[in-house]
């Protein structure tokens, strides 16, 4: 499901049909999703929610009892991976300086 340029909100209930890849601004999952969530600004996985697949979102809320099997990437502005090693150390260089 892909709707570029639109604000789309998708909620999945236990009786929702399968979706290989969901693309929406906001996704709420109460049933089982066997597929992936991509490019979401917000994903909410409710207590009865199950994801079997990967997810990439700006923010993720997971209720107690929810389940997921896959990889989750969330909280990254650019979605390009780790920013490790790019931290400032206040102008100091090297150990013991």
N, C-alpha and C positions, 0 to 999 in steps of 0.2 A: 504494500500500500504506500503510495508515494504521491504527495501533493506539494510540489515545490512552490515556494512563495506564499503559501497559505498558513494560517494558524489552524491547526487541526488538533482536536482533542479526541482521543480514542479510549474507551473503557471496554475492558474485556470481562465478561461474566462467565460463569462456569459453562454456559451453553453456546459461547461464541465459536464461530467456525475457525479453523486453523489459519494462521497468517505467517508465511515464510519470513518476511521482514517487514516490521512496522516502522514507518517513518511518520512521526507526528510531533507537534510541539509538546503536548502533554499526554502521557499514557498512564492509565490506571488499570492494574491487573488484579482481578478477583478470581479468575478461573485459571486454566492452564494454557500457556502459550508455548507451543513447540515451534520455535523460530527465533528470530533476533529482533531487537529493538535498536534502531540506528538514528542518530542525529536528533534525539529528543532533548528538549530543554529540561524536562522534569518527568521522572518515572516514579510512580507510587505502586509498590507491591503490597497488596493487602494481605491480611491473615490467611485467607484461603487461596492466595495467588501462588502460581508455580510458573517458573520460566525454565525451559530446557532450550538453551541457546545463549548467545552473547548479547550484551547490552552496552550501549554507549550513550551517556546522557550528561547533561550539565549538573543535575542533582538527582539523588536517589533516596527514597524513603522506603524502608523495609519494616513491616509490622512483624511482631513476634509470631512465629508459626508459619511464616511464608517460606517458600523453598526456591532454590535456584541451582541449576547445574550448568555451568558455562563460565565465561569471563565477563567481568564487569569493569568498565572504565567510566569514571564519573568525576566531576569537579574540575576538569581541565578546560581552560578557555579555548586553547587552540586545538586540542585533541591530538597533538603530535607527540605525546610521550613525556618522559621524565625531564624535569628541570634540574635534576641533581647535578651538582658540580657548577651550577651557575649562581650559587649563593655568594653574597658579598660577605667578606670577613672584616669589614670596617677599615680597610686600607692596609691591613697587615699582610705580609707575604711570607709564607713558609712557617714551619714550626720553630719555636724558640726565638722569633724575631721580635 
